[in-house]
Amino acid sequence: MDRLQAIEERAARTANGFKDLETAAQEVLDSEELARSRDLALALLESDAHQARCVATFIIGGLAAADAGALDLLRDRVSGDSDWWVQEILAKAFDRFCAETGYEAALPVIREWLGSPSANVRRAVTEGLRIWTGRPFFRDDPQVAVDLLASLRGDESDYVRRSVGNALRDISKKHPELVARETRQWDLTPPGVRQVHALATRLIDRPTAG
C-alpha cells in the first residue's frame, strides 16, 4: 500500500473531530521533503472523501509560511471546496500560516484575505484567528483586531457576519470599552450590521433606564 492510499484509508475512518486528521498531516510534514508533501496534498485534494481533503488542507497550511504557492493554493483552491469540514480546516490552516509568519508580519495577507471576493476566504481569517486577542501582536494591540473585524460588519455573507460578530464578542470579554466604542459609531440601518452589532455587544454591560 503506498502512502497516499494509506492516508486516504486512515482519514476515511475519522467520523468526528479533526485531531487524527491533523496528526496524519503533521506526520507527512515531519517525514517528507517540501515537494513530496505538496504532491501528496495535491493528490489528496482530488479525493472524494472530505476527510482526505482535510488532511491535504492541514498539510498545505503547514507549508504556507515557507511556500507562497501553498498559501495561494489555500486561497484559490481549498476555499472553493463545498465541504464544511474543509472550510473549518482552512481557517485553522490560515491561523497556522499567521502564527509561523508572525501575526504582525502577516497583516498584509490578513488584509488581502479579508478583502477577498470569496466568503470562505474572508471567513477563514475572521474564524481562524479567534480568539483574536489571544494571539501575539493582537494581544498587545487589540484595537487593530477590532478595526480589522469591524471593516466586515456589513459583509454580504451571513456566514461571515456571524463570525465577525462572534469574534468581536470574544474580544469584548477583556476589552469591552474598545468594542463598545467601535459599535457606537455604526449605522444600524442595514439589517446585516444590526445582526453583527447584536452579536458583538451581547456581553457588554449597558446602563439601565431610570
MODELLER restraints for C-alpha pairs under 7 A, 6 or more apart:
rsr = mdl.restraints
at = mdl.atoms
rsr.add(forms.Gaussian(group=physical.xy_distance, feature=features.Distance(at['CA:4:A'], at['CA:40:A']), mean=6.56, stdev=0.5))
rsr.add(forms.Gaussian(group=physical.xy_distance, feature=features.Distance(at['CA:8:A'], at['CA:52:A']), mean=5.43, stdev=0.5))
rsr.add(forms.Gaussian(group=physical.xy_distance, feature=features.Distance(at['CA:11:A'], at['CA:21:A']), mean=6.19, stdev=0.5))
rsr.add(forms.Gaussian(group=physical.xy_distance, feature=features.Distance(at['CA:11:A'], at['CA:51:A']), mean=5.32, stdev=0.5))
rsr.add(forms.Gaussian(group=physical.xy_distance, feature=features.Distance(at['CA:11:A'], at['CA:52:A']), mean=5.46, stdev=0.5))
rsr.add(forms.Gaussian(group=physical.xy_distance, feature=features.Distance(at['CA:12:A'], at['CA:49:A']), mean=6.70, stdev=0.5))
rsr.add(forms.Gaussian(group=physical.xy_distance, feature=features.Distance(at['CA:12:A'], at['CA:51:A']), mean=6.00, stdev=0.5))
rsr.add(forms.Gaussian(group=physical.xy_distance, feature=features.Distance(at['CA:12:A'], at['CA:52:A']), mean=6.96, stdev=0.5))
rsr.add(forms.Gaussian(group=physical.xy_distance, feature=features.Distance(at['CA:21:A'], at['CA:54:A']), mean=6.85, stdev=0.5))
rsr.add(forms.Gaussian(group=physical.xy_distance, feature=features.Distance(at['CA:21:A'], at['CA:55:A']), mean=5.30, stdev=0.5))
rsr.add(forms.Gaussian(group=physical.xy_distance, feature=features.Distance(at['CA:22:A'], at['CA:55:A']), mean=6.33, stdev=0.5))
rsr.add(forms.Gaussian(group=physical.xy_distance, feature=features.Distance(at['CA:22:A'], at['CA:58:A']), mean=6.07, stdev=0.5))
rsr.add(forms.Gaussian(group=physical.xy_distance, feature=features.Distance(at['CA:24:A'], at['CA:55:A']), mean=6.80, stdev=0.5))
rsr.add(forms.Gaussian(group=physical.xy_distance, feature=features.Distance(at['CA:25:A'], at['CA:55:A']), mean=5.35, stdev=0.5))
rsr.add(forms.Gaussian(group=physical.xy_distance, feature=features.Distance(at['CA:25:A'], at['CA:58:A']), mean=5.79, stdev=0.5))
rsr.add(forms.Gaussian(group=physical.xy_distance, feature=features.Distance(at['CA:25:A'], at['CA:59:A']), mean=5.10, stdev=0.5))
rsr.add(forms.Gaussian(group=physical.xy_distance, feature=features.Distance(at['CA:26:A'], at['CA:59:A']), mean=6.86, stdev=0.5))
rsr.add(forms.Gaussian(group=physical.xy_distance, feature=features.Distance(at['CA:28:A'], at['CA:37:A']), mean=6.29, stdev=0.5))
rsr.add(forms.Gaussian(group=physical.xy_distance, feature=features.Distance(at['CA:29:A'], at['CA:37:A']), mean=6.22, stdev=0.5))
rsr.add(forms.Gaussian(group=physical.xy_distance, feature=features.Distance(at['CA:29:A'], at['CA:59:A']), mean=6.65, stdev=0.5))
rsr.add(forms.Gaussian(group=physical.xy_distance, feature=features.Distance(at['CA:38:A'], at['CA:60:A']), mean=6.85, stdev=0.5))
rsr.add(forms.Gaussian(group=physical.xy_distance, feature=features.Distance(at['CA:41:A'], at['CA:56:A']), mean=4.30, stdev=0.5))
rsr.add(forms.Gaussian(group=physical.xy_distance, feature=features.Distance(at['CA:41:A'], at['CA:59:A']), mean=6.27, stdev=0.5))
rsr.add(forms.Gaussian(group=physical.xy_distance, feature=features.Distance(at['CA:41:A'], at['CA:60:A']), mean=6.64, stdev=0.5))
rsr.add(forms.Gaussian(group=physical.xy_distance, feature=features.Distance(at['CA:42:A'], at['CA:56:A']), mean=6.97, stdev=0.5))
rsr.add(forms.Gaussian(group=physical.xy_distance, feature=features.Distance(at['CA:44:A'], at['CA:52:A']), mean=5.64, stdev=0.5))
rsr.add(forms.Gaussian(group=physical.xy_distance, feature=features.Distance(at['CA:44:A'], at['CA:53:A']), mean=5.52, stdev=0.5))
rsr.add(forms.Gaussian(group=physical.xy_distance, feature=features.Distance(at['CA:44:A'], at['CA:56:A']), mean=5.53, stdev=0.5))
rsr.add(forms.Gaussian(group=physical.xy_distance, feature=features.Distance(at['CA:45:A'], at['CA:53:A']), mean=4.75, stdev=0.5))
rsr.add(forms.Gaussian(group=physical.xy_distance, feature=features.Distance(at['CA:45:A'], at['CA:56:A']), mean=5.94, stdev=0.5))
rsr.add(forms.Gaussian(group=physical.xy_distance, feature=features.Distance(at['CA:47:A'], at['CA:53:A']), mean=6.43, stdev=0.5))
rsr.add(forms.Gaussian(group=physical.xy_distance, feature=features.Distance(at['CA:50:A'], at['CA:83:A']), mean=6.73, stdev=0.5))
rsr.add(forms.Gaussian(group=physical.xy_distance, feature=features.Distance(at['CA:50:A'], at['CA:86:A']), mean=6.90, stdev=0.5))
rsr.add(forms.Gaussian(group=physical.xy_distance, feature=features.Distance(at['CA:53:A'], at['CA:86:A']), mean=6.70, stdev=0.5))
rsr.add(forms.Gaussian(group=physical.xy_distance, feature=features.Distance(at['CA:54:A'], at['CA:85:A']), mean=6.93, stdev=0.5))
rsr.add(forms.Gaussian(group=physical.xy_distance, feature=features.Distance(at['CA:54:A'], at['CA:86:A']), mean=5.16, stdev=0.5))
rsr.add(forms.Gaussian(group=physical.xy_distance, feature=features.Distance(at['CA:54:A'], at['CA:89:A']), mean=6.28, stdev=0.5))
rsr.add(forms.Gaussian(group=physical.xy_distance, feature=features.Distance(at['CA:57:A'], at['CA:89:A']), mean=6.45, stdev=0.5))
rsr.add(forms.Gaussian(group=physical.xy_distance, feature=features.Distance(at['CA:57:A'], at['CA:90:A']), mean=6.36, stdev=0.5))
rsr.add(forms.Gaussian(group=physical.xy_distance, feature=features.Distance(at['CA:57:A'], at['CA:93:A']), mean=6.84, stdev=0.5))
rsr.add(forms.Gaussian(group=physical.xy_distance, feature=features.Distance(at['CA:58:A'], at['CA:89:A']), mean=6.65, stdev=0.5))
rsr.add(forms.Gaussian(group=physical.xy_distance, feature=features.Distance(at['CA:58:A'], at['CA:93:A']), mean=5.89, stdev=0.5))
rsr.add(forms.Gaussian(group=physical.xy_distance, feature=features.Distance(at['CA:60:A'], at['CA:70:A']), mean=5.66, stdev=0.5))
rsr.add(forms.Gaussian(group=physical.xy_distance, feature=features.Distance(at['CA:61:A'], at['CA:93:A']), mean=4.20, stdev=0.5))
rsr.add(forms.Gaussian(group=physical.xy_distance, feature=features.Distance(at['CA:61:A'], at['CA:94:A']), mean=6.42, stdev=0.5))
rsr.add(forms.Gaussian(group=physical.xy_distance, feature=features.Distance(at['CA:61:A'], at['CA:96:A']), mean=6.37, stdev=0.5))
rsr.add(forms.Gaussian(group=physical.xy_distance, feature=features.Distance(at['CA:61:A'], at['CA:97:A']), mean=6.21, stdev=0.5))
rsr.add(forms.Gaussian(group=physical.xy_distance, feature=features.Distance(at['CA:62:A'], at['CA:96:A']), mean=6.89, stdev=0.5))
rsr.add(forms.Gaussian(group=physical.xy_distance, feature=features.Distance(at['CA:63:A'], at['CA:70:A']), mean=6.14, stdev=0.5))
rsr.add(forms.Gaussian(group=physical.xy_distance, feature=features.Distance(at['CA:64:A'], at['CA:70:A']), mean=4.83, stdev=0.5))
rsr.add(forms.Gaussian(group=physical.xy_distance, feature=features.Distance(at['CA:64:A'], at['CA:71:A']), mean=4.70, stdev=0.5))
rsr.add(forms.Gaussian(group=physical.xy_distance, feature=features.Distance(at['CA:64:A'], at['CA:97:A']), mean=5.73, stdev=0.5))
rsr.add(forms.Gaussian(group=physical.xy_distance, feature=features.Distance(at['CA:65:A'], at['CA:97:A']), mean=5.09, stdev=0.5))
rsr.add(forms.Gaussian(group=physical.xy_distance, feature=features.Distance(at['CA:65:A'], at['CA:100:A']), mean=6.09, stdev=0.5))
rsr.add(forms.Gaussian(group=physical.xy_distance, feature=features.Distance(at['CA:65:A'], at['CA:101:A']), mean=5.66, stdev=0.5))
rsr.add(forms.Gaussian(group=physical.xy_distance, feature=features.Distance(at['CA:74:A'], at['CA:90:A']), mean=6.97, stdev=0.5))
rsr.add(forms.Gaussian(group=physical.xy_distance, feature=features.Distance(at['CA:75:A'], at['CA:121:A']), mean=6.22, stdev=0.5))
rsr.add(forms.Gaussian(group=physical.xy_distance, feature=features.Distance(at['CA:79:A'], at['CA:87:A']), mean=6.71, stdev=0.5))
rsr.add(forms.Gaussian(group=physical.xy_distance, feature=features.Distance(at['CA:79:A'], at['CA:120:A']), mean=5.59, stdev=0.5))
rsr.add(forms.Gaussian(group=physical.xy_distance, feature=features.Distance(at['CA:79:A'], at['CA:121:A']), mean=5.96, stdev=0.5))
rsr.add(forms.Gaussian(group=physical.xy_distance, feature=features.Distance(at['CA:87:A'], at['CA:120:A']), mean=6.94, stdev=0.5))
rsr.add(forms.Gaussian(group=physical.xy_distance, feature=features.Distance(at['CA:90:A'], at['CA:124:A']), mean=6.04, stdev=0.5))
rsr.add(forms.Gaussian(group=physical.xy_distance, feature=features.Distance(at['CA:91:A'], at['CA:124:A']), mean=4.00, stdev=0.5))
rsr.add(forms.Gaussian(group=physical.xy_distance, feature=features.Distance(at['CA:91:A'], at['CA:125:A']), mean=6.34, stdev=0.5))
rsr.add(forms.Gaussian(group=physical.xy_distance, feature=features.Distance(at['CA:91:A'], at['CA:127:A']), mean=6.16, stdev=0.5))
rsr.add(forms.Gaussian(group=physical.xy_distance, feature=features.Distance(at['CA:91:A'], at['CA:128:A']), mean=4.10, stdev=0.5))
rsr.add(forms.Gaussian(group=physical.xy_distance, feature=features.Distance(at['CA:92:A'], at['CA:128:A']), mean=5.27, stdev=0.5))
rsr.add(forms.Gaussian(group=physical.xy_distance, feature=features.Distance(at['CA:94:A'], at['CA:124:A']), mean=6.62, stdev=0.5))
rsr.add(forms.Gaussian(group=physical.xy_distance, feature=features.Distance(at['CA:94:A'], at['CA:125:A']), mean=6.81, stdev=0.5))
rsr.add(forms.Gaussian(group=physical.xy_distance, feature=features.Distance(at['CA:94:A'], at['CA:128:A']), mean=6.38, stdev=0.5))
rsr.add(forms.Gaussian(group=physical.xy_distance, feature=features.Distance(at['CA:95:A'], at['CA:128:A']), mean=5.28, stdev=0.5))
rsr.add(forms.Gaussian(group=physical.xy_distance, feature=features.Distance(at['CA:95:A'], at['CA:129:A']), mean=5.67, stdev=0.5))
rsr.add(forms.Gaussian(group=physical.xy_distance, feature=features.Distance(at['CA:98:A'], at['CA:106:A']), mean=5.61, stdev=0.5))
rsr.add(forms.Gaussian(group=physical.xy_distance, feature=features.Distance(at['CA:103:A'], at['CA:136:A']), mean=6.57, stdev=0.5))
rsr.add(forms.Gaussian(group=physical.xy_distance, feature=features.Distance(at['CA:103:A'], at['CA:137:A']), mean=6.18, stdev=0.5))
rsr.add(forms.Gaussian(group=physical.xy_distance, feature=features.Distance(at['CA:104:A'], at['CA:137:A']), mean=6.03, stdev=0.5))
rsr.add(forms.Gaussian(group=physical.xy_distance, feature=features.Distance(at['CA:110:A'], at['CA:125:A']), mean=6.75, stdev=0.5))
rsr.add(forms.Gaussian(group=physical.xy_distance, feature=features.Distance(at['CA:113:A'], at['CA:121:A']), mean=5.96, stdev=0.5))
rsr.add(forms.Gaussian(group=physical.xy_distance, feature=features.Distance(at['CA:113:A'], at['CA:122:A']), mean=5.63, stdev=0.5))
rsr.add(forms.Gaussian(group=physical.xy_distance, feature=features.Distance(at['CA:113:A'], at['CA:125:A']), mean=6.99, stdev=0.5))
rsr.add(forms.Gaussian(group=physical.xy_distance, feature=features.Distance(at['CA:114:A'], at['CA:122:A']), mean=4.61, stdev=0.5))
rsr.add(forms.Gaussian(group=physical.xy_distance, feature=features.Distance(at['CA:114:A'], at['CA:125:A']), mean=6.73, stdev=0.5))
rsr.add(forms.Gaussian(group=physical.xy_distance, feature=features.Distance(at['CA:115:A'], at['CA:122:A']), mean=6.91, stdev=0.5))
rsr.add(forms.Gaussian(group=physical.xy_distance, feature=features.Distance(at['CA:116:A'], at['CA:122:A']), mean=6.15, stdev=0.5))
rsr.add(forms.Gaussian(group=physical.xy_distance, feature=features.Distance(at['CA:119:A'], at['CA:157:A']), mean=6.46, stdev=0.5))
rsr.add(forms.Gaussian(group=physical.xy_distance, feature=features.Distance(at['CA:119:A'], at['CA:160:A']), mean=6.52, stdev=0.5))
rsr.add(forms.Gaussian(group=physical.xy_distance, feature=features.Distance(at['CA:122:A'], at['CA:160:A']), mean=6.97, stdev=0.5))
rsr.add(forms.Gaussian(group=physical.xy_distance, feature=features.Distance(at['CA:123:A'], at['CA:160:A']), mean=5.25, stdev=0.5))
rsr.add(forms.Gaussian(group=physical.xy_distance, feature=features.Distance(at['CA:123:A'], at['CA:163:A']), mean=6.85, stdev=0.5))
rsr.add(forms.Gaussian(group=physical.xy_distance, feature=features.Distance(at['CA:126:A'], at['CA:149:A']), mean=6.96, stdev=0.5))
rsr.add(forms.Gaussian(group=physical.xy_distance, feature=features.Distance(at['CA:126:A'], at['CA:163:A']), mean=6.10, stdev=0.5))
rsr.add(forms.Gaussian(group=physical.xy_distance, feature=features.Distance(at['CA:126:A'], at['CA:164:A']), mean=5.99, stdev=0.5))
rsr.add(forms.Gaussian(group=physical.xy_distance, feature=features.Distance(at['CA:126:A'], at['CA:167:A']), mean=6.97, stdev=0.5))
rsr.add(forms.Gaussian(group=physical.xy_distance, feature=features.Distance(at['CA:127:A'], at['CA:163:A']), mean=5.86, stdev=0.5))
rsr.add(forms.Gaussian(group=physical.xy_distance, feature=features.Distance(at['CA:130:A'], at['CA:167:A']), mean=6.13, stdev=0.5))
rsr.add(forms.Gaussian(group=physical.xy_distance, feature=features.Distance(at['CA:131:A'], at['CA:167:A']), mean=6.65, stdev=0.5))
rsr.add(forms.Gaussian(group=physical.xy_distance, feature=features.Distance(at['CA:131:A'], at['CA:170:A']), mean=6.31, stdev=0.5))
rsr.add(forms.Gaussian(group=physical.xy_distance, feature=features.Distance(at['CA:132:A'], at['CA:138:A']), mean=6.31, stdev=0.5))
rsr.add(forms.Gaussian(group=physical.xy_distance, feature=features.Distance(at['CA:132:A'], at['CA:145:A']), mean=6.55, stdev=0.5))
rsr.add(forms.Gaussian(group=physical.xy_distance, feature=features.Distance(at['CA:133:A'], at['CA:139:A']), mean=4.28, stdev=0.5))
rsr.add(forms.Gaussian(group=physical.xy_distance, feature=features.Distance(at['CA:133:A'], at['CA:142:A']), mean=5.89, stdev=0.5))
rsr.add(forms.Gaussian(group=physical.xy_distance, feature=features.Distance(at['CA:133:A'], at['CA:171:A']), mean=6.33, stdev=0.5))
rsr.add(forms.Gaussian(group=physical.xy_distance, feature=features.Distance(at['CA:138:A'], at['CA:144:A']), mean=6.74, stdev=0.5))
rsr.add(forms.Gaussian(group=physical.xy_distance, feature=features.Distance(at['CA:138:A'], at['CA:145:A']), mean=6.04, stdev=0.5))
rsr.add(forms.Gaussian(group=physical.xy_distance, feature=features.Distance(at['CA:143:A'], at['CA:178:A']), mean=6.88, stdev=0.5))
rsr.add(forms.Gaussian(group=physical.xy_distance, feature=features.Distance(at['CA:146:A'], at['CA:168:A']), mean=6.80, stdev=0.5))
rsr.add(forms.Gaussian(group=physical.xy_distance, feature=features.Distance(at['CA:146:A'], at['CA:179:A']), mean=6.92, stdev=0.5))
rsr.add(forms.Gaussian(group=physical.xy_distance, feature=features.Distance(at['CA:149:A'], at['CA:164:A']), mean=5.89, stdev=0.5))
rsr.add(forms.Gaussian(group=physical.xy_distance, feature=features.Distance(at['CA:152:A'], at['CA:164:A']), mean=6.98, stdev=0.5))
rsr.add(forms.Gaussian(group=physical.xy_distance, feature=features.Distance(at['CA:153:A'], at['CA:161:A']), mean=6.30, stdev=0.5))
rsr.add(forms.Gaussian(group=physical.xy_distance, feature=features.Distance(at['CA:153:A'], at['CA:164:A']), mean=6.90, stdev=0.5))
rsr.add(forms.Gaussian(group=physical.xy_distance, feature=features.Distance(at['CA:153:A'], at['CA:193:A']), mean=5.46, stdev=0.5))
rsr.add(forms.Gaussian(group=physical.xy_distance, feature=features.Distance(at['CA:153:A'], at['CA:196:A']), mean=6.06, stdev=0.5))
rsr.add(forms.Gaussian(group=physical.xy_distance, feature=features.Distance(at['CA:154:A'], at['CA:192:A']), mean=5.79, stdev=0.5))
rsr.add(forms.Gaussian(group=physical.xy_distance, feature=features.Distance(at['CA:154:A'], at['CA:193:A']), mean=5.20, stdev=0.5))
rsr.add(forms.Gaussian(group=physical.xy_distance, feature=features.Distance(at['CA:155:A'], at['CA:161:A']), mean=5.97, stdev=0.5))
rsr.add(forms.Gaussian(group=physical.xy_distance, feature=features.Distance(at['CA:161:A'], at['CA:196:A']), mean=5.96, stdev=0.5))
rsr.add(forms.Gaussian(group=physical.xy_distance, feature=features.Distance(at['CA:162:A'], at['CA:196:A']), mean=6.52, stdev=0.5))
rsr.add(forms.Gaussian(group=physical.xy_distance, feature=features.Distance(at['CA:164:A'], at['CA:196:A']), mean=6.84, stdev=0.5))
rsr.add(forms.Gaussian(group=physical.xy_distance, feature=features.Distance(at['CA:165:A'], at['CA:196:A']), mean=4.51, stdev=0.5))
rsr.add(forms.Gaussian(group=physical.xy_distance, feature=features.Distance(at['CA:165:A'], at['CA:197:A']), mean=6.69, stdev=0.5))
rsr.add(forms.Gaussian(group=physical.xy_distance, feature=features.Distance(at['CA:165:A'], at['CA:199:A']), mean=4.81, stdev=0.5))
rsr.add(forms.Gaussian(group=physical.xy_distance, feature=features.Distance(at['CA:165:A'], at['CA:200:A']), mean=4.57, stdev=0.5))
rsr.add(forms.Gaussian(group=physical.xy_distance, feature=features.Distance(at['CA:166:A'], at['CA:199:A']), mean=5.89, stdev=0.5))
rsr.add(forms.Gaussian(group=physical.xy_distance, feature=features.Distance(at['CA:166:A'], at['CA:200:A']), mean=6.02, stdev=0.5))
rsr.add(forms.Gaussian(group=physical.xy_distance, feature=features.Distance(at['CA:168:A'], at['CA:179:A']), mean=6.80, stdev=0.5))
rsr.add(forms.Gaussian(group=physical.xy_distance, feature=features.Distance(at['CA:168:A'], at['CA:200:A']), mean=4.98, stdev=0.5))
rsr.add(forms.Gaussian(group=physical.xy_distance, feature=features.Distance(at['CA:169:A'], at['CA:199:A']), mean=6.42, stdev=0.5))
rsr.add(forms.Gaussian(group=physical.xy_distance, feature=features.Distance(at['CA:169:A'], at['CA:200:A']), mean=4.26, stdev=0.5))
rsr.add(forms.Gaussian(group=physical.xy_distance, feature=features.Distance(at['CA:169:A'], at['CA:201:A']), mean=6.20, stdev=0.5))
rsr.add(forms.Gaussian(group=physical.xy_distance, feature=features.Distance(at['CA:169:A'], at['CA:202:A']), mean=6.79, stdev=0.5))
rsr.add(forms.Gaussian(group=physical.xy_distance, feature=features.Distance(at['CA:169:A'], at['CA:203:A']), mean=6.80, stdev=0.5))
rsr.add(forms.Gaussian(group=physical.xy_distance, feature=features.Distance(at['CA:172:A'], at['CA:179:A']), mean=5.78, stdev=0.5))
rsr.add(forms.Gaussian(group=physical.xy_distance, feature=features.Distance(at['CA:172:A'], at['CA:203:A']), mean=6.98, stdev=0.5))
rsr.add(forms.Gaussian(group=physical.xy_distance, feature=features.Distance(at['CA:172:A'], at['CA:204:A']), mean=6.81, stdev=0.5))
rsr.add(forms.Gaussian(group=physical.xy_distance, feature=features.Distance(at['CA:176:A'], at['CA:204:A']), mean=6.00, stdev=0.5))
rsr.add(forms.Gaussian(group=physical.xy_distance, feature=features.Distance(at['CA:183:A'], at['CA:197:A']), mean=6.54, stdev=0.5))
rsr.add(forms.Gaussian(group=physical.xy_distance, feature=features.Distance(at['CA:188:A'], at['CA:194:A']), mean=5.15, stdev=0.5))
